[in-house]
Amino acid sequence: TWRQDYLEFLKITAEEIRAADPSARIAAGATAGTPGDDQIAGLFEDGLGAYADIYTFHGYGAIPETFGRTSAATYAMIRKNAPKVEIWRGEAGLPSAPSGHGALSNVKTSEAVQCRWMARHLVRDLADPAIDFTSYFHLFDFEHFSHKYTYHYGVLRDGDYSRKPSFVVLRRIRDFFDDGCCVPDRTLGVSAKADDVVFHAFRRNGSAFVAYVRPESPSDEPVVRETDVSVFFGNSKERWRDPVVLNVVDGTVTRVKPDKWGFGAHLPYSGELRVFTEAAALRPHVMLAPGEAATSELRGQRDHE
């Protein structure tokens, strides 16, 4: 079977690599398309974890928040059979213009849609305890080897390599969801009066950092709604002091008033990813004067280069 052929190939390759470099880390899989859970399970039941340090997959989904719900059993099976193997999403992206070819080529898209999709995809993965590493495909648009069409997945445009808006969004995610300062926090409990909101809980610089979005199609023009959101802290003494909302897509930051108990606030939400957090958690990237209530653009030239 293909599984046996693949595992034999992996075994031979891994032995040669480790003989030459014992410190090498080996990634296997790069599964794409629609391999069934039973096929992936078979790879691990047959011993993939003995030869690989990383299992990598290419996973695309038009609505990022729906990815992973049907894979929970697969993740658990991987952990059971190969607890030391890391799980990486090696490829996923959305084109900024249609070409009629490639993953998600049937999605109604634009540069603005690409920004919304990217933010939601990357932050969903960063909050997922099952995924150890994620990525965005691709750095720049590129011509297909047939020379008949161009893939527009890049954050740099084809031809002149000018920056798309998604380049700025990617850099903003790097700044605010950076390793070390921002880490997932599953002690935070979050709820909303509206039932059409998805939350991802982190801590950044010691403060609650709650990303949230309405899981509609990124192709839909965002309609801003409002709802009451409450956060139940792991620390019983913690309360919101100076909360703000960051729109990850356009970079605007708005101060919001905490409720009388200090647990929540009345927040805007839409198909654009936002973050509810303390103003202090955004420093040094955003500085708001005490009491400032108006919407504030990110300071400096970093997002306008």
Sequence and secondary structure as in RCSB ss.txt:
>XXXX:A:sequence
TWRQDYLEFLKITAEEIRAADPSARIAAGATAGTPGDDQIAGLFEDGLGAYADIYTFHGYGAIPETFGRTSAATY
AMIRKNAPKVEIWRGEAGLPSAPSGHGALSNVKTSEAVQCRWMARHLVRDLADPAIDFTSYFHLFDFEHFSHKYT
YHYGVLRDGDYSRKPSFVVLRRIRDFFDDGCCVPDRTLGVSAKADDVVFHAFRRNGSAFVAYVRPESPSDEPVVR
ETDVSVFFGNSKERWRDPVVLNVVDGTVTRVKPDKWGFGAHLPYSGELRVFTEAAALRPHVMLAPGEAATSELRG
QRDHE
>XXXX:A:secstr
 HHHHHHHHHHHHHHHHHHH TT   EEEEE S   HHHHHHHHHTTGGGT SEEEEE   SSGGGTTGGGHHHH
HHHHHH TT EEEEEE    SS  S STTTTS   HHHHHHHHHHHHHHHHH TT SB   S SB EE TTSS E
E   SB TTT  B HHHHHHHHHHHHS TTTEEE TT EEEESSSS EEEEEEETTEEEEEEE  S TTS    E
EEEEEEE SSTT   SSEEEEETTT  EEE  B TTSSEEEEEE SS EEEEEGGGGTTT    TT  S B   S
STTT 
